[in-house]
């Protein structure tokens, strides 16, 4: 089948936290999304342990890449590029992914793209709903991030409007679930219990919603503390804790703030599309409230299916494919992990080529065609 010039075949590697994700994308079409999770290994600690995550990535990397290639029905030598999360995330975990991506790219003679984890969460929606409108407003909510971002160009221009100043939404879900003895991770189990509870049973506080508070920033630490104290008071009085009502009321406080601020940002910036991504975007109440409030405001809501909201290699491949299609500069072999990579850096180009993108990807690839010819023949032909 003839391939369109704007439909590059890209493999993406994601290892920012506890998921080893490998995705393969052709243009805006998802061909493979292989994930190896170490969440069960972290559950007994009540949270992600960086050293455990890094070791799990090392063990899972090669089998997960091979599984993705098999699922996509493509050979590694046919790839047009390899993308990898360069940050933000856990330093050790990121290094495993970056090292693997550099090794594969070098051996295959393919261009390497170190991309931003948060920008990837936005770009993944292209695999579900087609090209992103420009600009797009994005609400990203996960265990490590609660961010409002304006993206005029997902490959080069992402502007932070607001972010969490303490606990991110996902962290609050985990901590409340721990207080309720519901296990880890907290998001799915809180969502499940909340469906049986009354969201109006307890009026928990809505952080940073006062007239003098930052209009786009988030704070969930006070909410988490309020829930914990409410539960402690019930237990101290010898009363049974209504788990479903607590879960529903807590969840309502979180999604109320998230959706209210996101819709306000759209109105203030004159943007008629809202994209929601990140692991907490799988929450059913968040989706329902966002849909209602967006409809009331005349805003089109875009939310990927739950599997694409959590960390995965498909989102990295999606952004990598967009980088290739738009001729963005590839990264250098000196690419390293940056645990605090700002969202304004959507990718990490080679320094000497940061202002000269034209034709870089093809030149980068051809420069390394001579590398490890025997290794490529033995390992990558299929």
Number of C-alpha atoms within 10 A of each C-alpha: 3 4 10 9 8 15 17 23 27 32 31 32 34 35 33 32 25 25 23 30 29 32 30 33 28 24 25 24 16 20 21 24 26 23 23 18 17 20 19 12 16 17 14 11 11 16 18 20 16 17 12 16 26 25 14 22 28 15 12 17 23 12 12 21 26 15 18 23 21 13 15 18 12 17 13 25 18 14 20 23 31 29 36 35 33 30 31 21 22 22 21 20 28 27 23 23 28 25 16 17 25 25 14 18 24 19 21 27 24 28 30 32 37 30 32 27 28 29 27 29 29 28 28 28 24 21 21 16 12 12 13 21 17 13 19 22 30 29 28 27 27 23 21 19 23 28 27 27 26 24 22 16 15 24 24 15 15 23 17 15 15 20 20 19 14 16 21 21 29 23 23 26 28 24 25 25 23 17 15 19 11 16 20 22 23 23 26 18 16 25 21 15 16 23 15 13 17 16 20 14 14 17 13 21 17 20 17 19 17 9 7 7 11 12 16 22 20 28 22 26 18 17 20 23 14 15 23 17 13 15 20 15 13 13 12 10 8 9 11 10 15 14 19 20 20 27 27 24 21 28 24 23 20 25 22 15 20 25 21 16 21 27 23 14 23 21 14 9 11 11 18 18 20 25 24 27 31 28 24 26 27 24 18 16 19 20 18 12 17 25 19 13 16 21 12 10 14 12 19 13 19 21 24 22 13 15 13 23 25 21 26 28 32 32 37 36 37 32 34 37 30 24 25 28 16 14 18 24 27 32 25 19 15 8 17 18 25 18 17 12 19 16 20 18 18 25 31 24 22 19 13 9 15 13 11 14 14 13 13 17 23 16 13 19 20 12 12 17 15 12 13 14 13 11 12 17 12 10 12 15 12 10
